[in-house]
Amino acid sequence: MEFLHQLFQHQSYNKKNFFLIAGPCVVESEELVMEVADKVSSICRNLGIPYIFKASYRKANRTSAGSFTGIGDDNGMSLIQKTGATYKVPTTSDIHAHEEAALAAKYIDILQIPAFLCRQTDLLVAAAETGKVVNVKKGQFLSGPAMKFAVEKIRRAGNEKILLTERGTTFGYQDLVVDYRNIPWMQEHNTPVVMDCTHSLQQPNQTSGVTGGNPQLISTIAKAAIAAGADGLFIETHPNPSIAKSDGANMLRLDLLQGLLEQLVKLRQVVSEF
């Protein structure tokens, strides 16, 4: 896709390799986002992986009313922009309402639509009309083929720069399961498809008020996604997930990322031969 070449203009982009969307779940501090971006961008540069920095400037979807939501929208967006400029990488963050789109587009390169909002027409259209790349996460309640309607809404608004992300399907009240058929099914919409390797391992709706997870399976999800032909991977990572202010139960510990990516690059090389 031509827009990916433009997105990675400051990096070496080879469509035979996957690209990576990675960062902490939420902007906690300048020190955190810079530490993560510095480490991940260095790893990706050495491995030839195009890199997009991700952090939410605000977490609107939290289980408990007492959960951390952010350091303020302006501060969060400014730090994401600063991080992208410092490391010369594109950035992404999620938006939750149509009125956020135009403002976020001033700071962020890719507007991410949360899975639970993927059917919201006004949100999709507002994101599309900014001219930015729009990454729509597949709803936990939808199939890959059904995502054609989200794609159509964005295209009818005049935007062809679309990513789709698989992030698991509801499996009972408190678990998710990944159906890898959704990767080729969503690629049939003529969009690159990303596998969210961390949110797909969530265990939502816990009575504790904090979402659980299975981070020990992140490498399994990632390897299977590469084998299934995913164009990109989404991995939330943190130096110390146990003290993270959001989604700590799902994130990959930062010092484990390099080893995993080295394995995935080798796997992609094998897969690309078929």
CORFEN-V620898 format. One line per field, one symbol per residue. psi: psi as a letter, one per 20 degrees, with the letter a starting at -180 (. if undefined). burial: I if it has 24 or more other ideal C-beta (glycine too) atoms within 12 Angstrom, else O. Layout:
psi=???
burial=???
This chain:
psi=phhhghhkhjropoiirrrpoqaqgqohrhgghhgghggghgghghikopppppqphpohnqgqhjqpirjpgggghhhgghgghgjlqrqqqqqiqhihghghiihqhpppoqgijiioghggggggiiirppopppqijqrghiihhggggghhjjpjnpqqppkrqpnahkrqqpoihhghghhijlqqpqooighijqnrkqiijpparmiijghgggghgghikqhrqpopqqhnhhjqipkhiiqpphiigggghgghggghhghii.
burial=IOIIOOIIOOIOIOOOIIIIIIIIIIIIIOOIIIIIIIIIIOIIIOIIIIIIIIIIIIIIIIIOOOOIIIIOIOOIIIIIIOIIOOIOIIIIIIIIOIOIIOIIIOIIIIIIIIIIIIIIOOIIIIIIOIOIIIIIIIIIOIOIOOIIIIIOIIOOIOIIIIIIIIIIIIOOOOOIOIIIOIIOIIIOIOIIIIIIIIIIIIIIOOOOOIIOIIIOIIIOIIIIIIOIIIIIIIIIIIIOIOOIIIIIIIIIIIOIIIOIIOOIIOIIOOOOOO
